[in-house]
Amino acid sequence: MSATLAEKQVLEHPSIRSFGLDSVGRIATGICLAAALVGCTTTVTTDGWTVSCLGTAPDVCRSAASLALNNLARSRPRDPIGTITIVARGPCAPVPDWADGSMCLDAHVRIAAGREVCLVIARRPALGGYGQVGGDEVSGQLGGTGQGPALRCMRARG
């Protein structure tokens, strides 16, 4: 089975390749991103939480959800509340020097009845994995980078 030119362009797009996925991961991510407008969603679990992945590969989604839960620290509920939603938001800026802003994610986590927080997450090329570059619980400068105010989450959810 041969990939069409359009499929090859999606698979080789820098925003797909930037996550460092193997070809199967790039295919899954490419398909989800291409189908994002029609609601391509997968579900994974991490640390007892159900995670809904919108436009993200399952391994990326799981990593972003784990980071979000870890970064909530004392705000994190003892027991899972609802579903974490990870949404591919595309490029974001400004980001700290350690982050790759070519493809960012929003992690929506319910921390209490009627209260949700969101974290903006980007890949860390030099360090590996992902890091938080903004969100609801961040005020002022992120990490003293001097690059301006922290990014806010997009409000649209699937």
N, C-alpha and C positions, 0 to 999 in steps of 0.2 A: 504494500500500500504506500503510495507516494504522497507526500505533503504538497499542497498547492503553494503557490508563491505567497499568497496572503497568510497561510498557516505558518510558513517559514518566517515571514516577517514578524508575526506575533511572537513566535518562539525565540527569535533572536533580538527582539526589542530590548534595549538597555534596562527598562524597568522590570522586565521579566528576568533577564540574566543577572540583575543586581542582587537578587536574593540568593544566588549561589546554588540553585537547585539543579539536580540532575535533569536529564531530558524528560523523564516522566513527570517530575515535579513542574518543569516549565510548561509541559503540555497541559497538565491539570490547571495550573495557574492561568495560562493563556486562554484556555477554554472558559474558565470562570470569568476572567476579565472581559473577554469578548461577549460573554453572555450576562454580564453584570446588570445590564438594563432590563433583563427579563428575570432577574432574581436568582442567579446561580448561588446556591447555598449548600454547604456541607456542615456536618455536625461532628465534633470531637469532644473528648472529655479530658480534663486536667485537674488533678488534685480534688476530685470529687465534684467538680463543677461541669455542667454541660455548656459547651461553647458553640455558638452559631457563627459560621465563617462565611462572610459575604464577599465574594471576589478574591478570596485568598486560598492558597493551598493548605491542606490540613496541617502539615508540619510547621508552616509559618504561623498559622492561626494558633496552634497549641503553644508555640514559643511566646507569641505576643500575649496570650492569656496568662501564661505562667509569670511573665514579667509584670503584667498589670497587677496580678494578685500579690506578688512579692512587694511591689512598690506601694501598695495601699497601706502596708505596715499595720499600725493600730486601727486604721479605718476599716480593715478587712473584716468582714463578718466571720464569726467562728464557724458557722455552718453555711453551705451554699444557699444563696437566695436567688431564685430565678435562673436566668441564662445570661452568660457573658456573651456579648456580640462584638466580633472583630470585623471591621469594615475597611476594605481597601479604599484609600482616599486619593491615591495618585501622588504626584509631587507635592512637597510642602517646603516652605522656607519662611523665615530663616531657621537653620538648624546649627547646632554646635559643630565645630571642626571634626569631631570624631564620628559624626553621623552622616549617613547617605540620605539626602533629602529627595532623591529621585523617585522614591516610592514609599509612602508613609501609610500607617494604619491608625484607625481610631479604635480603642478598646473601651466599650461601654460596660460598666460593672454596677449592678444594683448592690448598694451597701446597707440599705434599710428600706422598709416599706415606703414607697413614694420617693426615694432618694437614690439617684444614680450619679456616678462620677464617670468621667471619660479621661483617658490618657492618650496622648499622641505618641506613637512609637515609630522608630526608624531603625534600619539596619546599621550595625557598627562594623564597617569593613575591616578595619585594622585590628579590632579587639575580638571580633566574632560575635555572633548572636545579635541581640537587639537592645535598644536603650530608649528610655523615655525622653522625648524632646519637647513635650508640652502637655497641656491638658487642664482640666478643671482645678486640680489641687496644686497647681504650680502658679506662683505669683512672682512678679518681677523678672529678673534675669535667670535663665536656666544655667546653673553651674558656673555662674560668673563669667560667661563667655563674652559679654559685652556686645552681643549680636542682636540686641533688641529684646522686646518682651517675648515671653514664651508663647508658643503656638496654642491656639484654642481649638477645641474639637469642632468638627462639622456636626450640626445637629441632626442631619438626616440619618435615619436608621431604616434598615430593611424590615 
